[in-house]
Amino acid sequence: MALLDGKVALITGAGGGLGEAYAKLFAREGAAVVVNDLGGPRDGSGSDLSMAEKVVAAIKAEGGRAVANGADISTMAGGQSVFADAIKHFGRADILVNNAGILLDQTFAKATEAAFDKVLKVHLKGTFCTTQPVFRWMRENGGGVIVNTSSTSGLIGNFGQYNYGAAKGGIWGLSNVLAIEGRKYNIRGGTLAPGALTRMTEDLPRYKENPGMALGPDGIAPAVLYMVSDLSGDQTGKVLGVSGPRGIREMRMMEMEGWKPPFTGWNAEDIVTHAREIFYSEDELKKSARRT
């Protein structure tokens, strides 16, 4: 039996790159797929449904089931459209992978309000717009799985990606809330932090300088299949990092036990005195990484 037999998956940004790889793999594993992609260049300008249609044609040529959707998921109407196509054509919405995104890299000193707003609208608001109708359906119909795409740019930071990092950090926060609120309804939530060589990233310095160290989309897709299938059991709220140099690993925020100041009062100098209780040392960070 295939891993996703009888399931219906909605994937945004699936007209190429990572999303295309997910769509094709899910279809091979038995899922019917709504392939959403606005089309156009990576800066989010323009639209072209043919990108999504090409992926759908490839899936159907292999005997799979798929439908193309060209909605702009950064609007509530667009997010609703993706969900509506799943119900109209396949009658269910079991899996959602929020993958759509754009890049408008700038250093912070040269940042523009327009670039900040546009990137957050597509990544963060788009995740909200697409997820809400699906989450509501899952809540009333026995649950499902939602995977949101973050990035090390948001979890750790990256030069020149103030807008992308802010959006991806926000998606991680949203994913945490979805995992908490969805638990009682059997809605599992996961966050993916992929590092892959795609159309979006092909001219970034880290990939141009070390092309042999990068995974392509097909090297990321099995991890997402694991996250949305029964292979991952009842896991929810996890962040899975997948990239060439670092491999596959769980990523998480860590918290020291800390120093508890007296109720009678304390001062800033006390933080220096108790620094070993408050801040992680490099040795402790290494030990914690091995434990997780």
C-alpha positions as MATLAB code, in Angstrom:
seq = 'MALLDGKVALITGAGGGLGEAYAKLFAREGAAVVVNDLGGPRDGSGSDLSMAEKVVAAIKAEGGRAVANGADISTMAGGQSVFADAIKHFGRADILVNNAGILLDQTFAKATEAAFDKVLKVHLKGTFCTTQPVFRWMRENGGGVIVNTSSTSGLIGNFGQYNYGAAKGGIWGLSNVLAIEGRKYNIRGGTLAPGALTRMTEDLPRYKENPGMALGPDGIAPAVLYMVSDLSGDQTGKVLGVSGPRGIREMRMMEMEGWKPPFTGWNAEDIVTHAREIFYSEDELKKSARRT';
ca = [
       0.000    0.000    0.000;
       1.276    3.467   -0.902;
       1.903    5.884    1.959;
      -0.774    8.400    0.951;
      -3.508    6.211   -0.534;
      -6.875    7.985   -0.368;
      -5.408   11.282    0.800;
      -5.869   14.698   -0.793;
      -2.895   17.063   -0.619;
      -2.820   20.803   -1.255;
       0.616   22.222   -2.096;
       1.304   25.895   -2.730;
       4.159   27.014   -4.948;
       4.088   23.608   -6.623;
       4.713   24.723  -10.203;
       8.446   24.154   -9.858;
      11.312   23.493   -7.470;
      10.495   21.997   -4.088;
       6.732   22.150   -4.481;
       6.844   20.310   -7.807;
       8.961   17.558   -6.243;
       6.493   17.199   -3.351;
       3.500   17.095   -5.697;
       4.961   14.379   -7.906;
       6.146   12.258   -4.976;
       2.819   12.557   -3.142;
       0.969   11.554   -6.299;
       3.189    8.496   -6.734;
       2.326    7.585   -3.145;
      -1.393    7.638   -3.909;
      -2.496   11.185   -3.063;
      -4.678   13.395   -5.238;
      -2.916   16.761   -5.441;
      -4.022   20.370   -5.822;
      -1.018   22.005   -7.514;
      -1.098   25.709   -6.712;
       1.274   28.174   -8.324;
       0.829   31.798   -9.329;
       3.616   31.409  -11.874;
       6.024   34.098  -12.991;
       9.514   35.011  -11.756;
      10.807   34.517   -8.238;
      10.190   38.151   -7.240;
       6.449   37.504   -7.347;
       5.695   39.611  -10.415;
       3.390   38.300  -13.127;
       1.389   35.101  -13.276;
       1.352   32.015  -15.459;
      -0.933   29.049  -14.818;
       1.045   26.943  -17.289;
       3.628   26.158  -14.593;
       1.025   24.422  -12.437;
      -0.603   22.837  -15.481;
       2.703   21.329  -16.589;
       3.137   19.610  -13.222;
      -0.442   18.353  -13.325;
       0.125   16.955  -16.821;
       3.237   15.101  -15.631;
       1.337   13.609  -12.691;
      -1.547   12.479  -14.887;
       0.883   10.984  -17.397;
       2.047    8.665  -14.601;
      -1.524    7.704  -13.755;
      -1.940   10.107  -10.850;
      -4.685   12.573   -9.986;
      -4.089   16.323   -9.851;
      -5.661   19.684  -10.607;
      -3.985   23.031  -11.283;
      -4.766   26.183   -9.293;
      -3.262   29.567  -10.141;
      -4.599   31.628   -7.235;
      -2.593   34.278   -5.409;
      -2.381   32.710   -1.958;
      -1.424   36.010   -0.313;
      -5.135   36.933   -0.306;
      -7.983   35.337    1.619;
      -9.826   34.721   -1.647;
      -6.772   32.976   -3.074;
      -6.327   30.735   -0.057;
     -10.013   29.857   -0.135;
      -9.689   29.040   -3.847;
      -7.013   26.404   -3.204;
      -9.197   24.758   -0.560;
     -12.315   25.012   -2.755;
     -10.556   23.196   -5.603;
      -9.607   20.362   -3.261;
     -13.219   19.920   -2.148;
     -14.678   20.400   -5.627;
     -12.415   17.924   -7.393;
     -11.508   15.431   -4.672;
     -13.906   15.957   -1.768;
     -11.293   16.193    0.994;
      -8.343   18.182    2.341;
      -6.087   15.840    4.333;
      -2.660   17.421    3.807;
      -1.519   21.012    3.331;
       2.043   21.991    2.496;
       2.612   25.749    2.511;
       5.593   26.137    0.215;
       4.949   29.238   -1.937;
       7.420   32.082   -1.627;
       9.387   34.863   -3.291;
      12.788   36.471   -2.786;
      13.551   40.195   -2.718;
      16.916   40.217   -0.950;
      18.386   43.516    0.274;
      20.706   44.511    3.079;
      18.840   46.088    5.966;
      20.410   49.518    5.431;
      19.016   49.512    1.882;
      15.661   47.989    2.841;
      12.469   49.336    1.342;
       9.003   49.207    2.814;
       7.635   47.789   -0.427;
      10.050   44.832   -0.423;
       9.358   44.139    3.237;
       5.593   44.197    2.771;
       5.609   42.060   -0.376;
       7.758   39.266    1.047;
       5.772   39.084    4.300;
       2.507   39.115    2.351;
       3.434   36.113    0.237;
       5.211   34.013    2.872;
       3.555   34.802    6.194;
       0.137   36.106    5.208;
      -0.030   33.521    2.425;
       0.499   30.753    4.961;
      -2.344   32.162    7.057;
      -4.704   32.628    4.096;
      -4.238   29.104    2.795;
      -4.222   27.400    6.173;
      -7.338   28.825    7.790;
      -9.981   27.246    5.522;
      -8.101   23.930    5.537;
      -7.667   23.990    9.327;
     -11.378   24.665    9.791;
     -12.288   21.728    7.539;
      -9.822   19.416    9.276;
     -11.230   20.426   12.661;
     -14.693   19.227   11.609;
     -13.577   16.159    9.661;
     -11.224   14.128   11.812;
      -7.930   15.972   11.446;
      -5.047   16.133    9.004;
      -1.480   17.347    8.605;
      -0.180   20.853    7.909;
       3.475   21.464    7.045;
       4.693   25.054    6.883;
       7.962   26.096    5.285;
      10.333   28.145    7.394;
      14.080   28.597    6.843;
      17.336   28.887    8.719;
      17.154   32.531    7.599;
      14.249   32.905   10.013;
      15.356   30.465   12.701;
      18.997   31.569   12.812;
      19.396   34.541   10.448;
      21.115   35.240    7.142;
      22.817   38.288    5.650;
      20.649   40.330    3.299;
      17.389   38.563    4.097;
      15.730   40.838    6.663;
      12.313   40.482    5.004;
      12.595   36.778    4.180;
      13.993   36.023    7.657;
      11.214   37.980    9.365;
       8.581   36.139    7.336;
      10.083   32.721    7.938;
      10.478   33.395   11.653;
       6.818   34.388   11.771;
       5.809   31.178   10.010;
       7.622   29.196   12.698;
       5.651   31.033   15.381;
       2.388   30.422   13.537;
       3.244   26.734   13.176;
       3.780   26.423   16.923;
       0.330   27.857   17.600;
      -1.301   25.582   15.000;
       0.297   22.539   16.628;
      -1.078   23.550   20.031;
      -4.583   24.431   18.836;
      -4.812   21.512   16.433;
      -3.824   18.772   18.862;
      -7.324   18.226   20.276;
      -8.713   17.893   16.728;
      -6.080   15.400   15.507;
      -4.479   18.103   13.346;
      -0.732   17.608   13.287;
       1.543   20.543   12.461;
       5.162   20.530   11.360;
       7.719   23.077   10.224;
      10.252   22.416    7.486;
      13.519   24.341    7.122;
      14.879   23.208    3.746;
      18.173   24.112    2.151;
      17.989   23.248   -1.543;
      19.338   24.325   -4.917;
      16.300   25.598   -6.834;
      15.312   28.435   -9.145;
      14.823   30.553   -6.019;
      18.324   29.940   -4.659;
      20.555   29.165   -7.657;
      22.399   32.499   -7.585;
      22.853   32.756   -3.806;
      26.567   32.830   -2.889;
      26.473   29.714   -0.700;
      25.170   27.628   -3.606;
      27.280   29.207   -6.323;
      30.454   28.667   -4.283;
      29.619   25.102   -3.185;
      27.238   23.583   -5.767;
      28.226   20.040   -4.872;
      27.063   20.532   -1.278;
      23.442   21.370   -2.190;
      20.483   19.033   -2.336;
      18.071   19.372   -5.214;
      14.283   19.302   -4.687;
      14.190   15.496   -4.946;
      16.642   15.373   -2.051;
      14.216   17.280    0.195;
      10.905   15.709   -0.826;
      11.257   12.391    1.095;
      11.486   14.326    4.363;
       8.192   16.066    3.633;
       6.575   12.754    2.703;
       7.708   11.426    6.085;
       6.169   14.446    7.838;
       2.739   14.149    6.173;
       2.443   10.348    6.256;
       1.761    7.876    9.056;
       5.505    7.222    9.213;
       5.814   10.202   11.571;
       3.181    8.832   13.943;
       1.633   11.464   16.186;
       4.538   13.914   15.944;
       3.445   17.534   15.993;
       5.167   20.862   16.568;
       8.522   19.584   15.294;
      10.938   21.572   13.146;
      12.821   19.444   10.640;
      15.917   20.891    9.001;
      16.966   19.253    5.721;
      19.984   20.376    3.723;
      23.094   19.059    2.015;
      25.787   20.237    4.443;
      23.844   19.493    7.659;
      21.684   16.538    6.648;
      18.351   15.834    8.357;
      17.960   17.002   11.942;
      15.406   18.338   14.368;
      15.836   22.026   15.182;
      14.471   23.554   18.356;
      14.704   26.540   20.658;
      16.640   25.799   23.848;
      16.229   27.329   27.277;
      18.666   27.388   30.162;
      17.474   26.506   33.646;
      18.264   30.099   34.521;
      18.886   32.145   37.657;
      15.903   33.170   39.781;
      16.366   36.675   41.155;
      15.194   37.355   44.717;
      11.810   39.020   45.159;
      13.541   41.608   47.298;
      15.117   43.061   44.178;
      18.163   42.681   41.940;
      20.295   44.748   39.577;
      21.916   44.476   36.161;
      25.269   43.474   37.639;
      23.657   40.309   39.006;
      23.350   39.013   35.429;
      27.139   39.149   35.154;
      27.524   37.343   38.455;
      25.109   34.590   37.433;
      26.074   34.414   33.764;
      26.865   30.683   33.936;
      23.298   29.966   35.027;
      21.719   32.256   32.434;
      23.732   31.836   29.229;
      24.765   28.713   27.375;
      28.483   28.102   27.039;
      29.816   26.634   23.799;
      30.371   23.276   25.529;
      26.783   23.202   26.785;
      25.484   24.029   23.327;
      27.404   21.115   21.842;
      26.111   18.729   24.537;
      22.536   19.919   24.011;
      22.826   19.432   20.246;
      23.961   15.835   20.804;
      21.009   15.181   23.134;
      18.455   16.514   20.651;
];
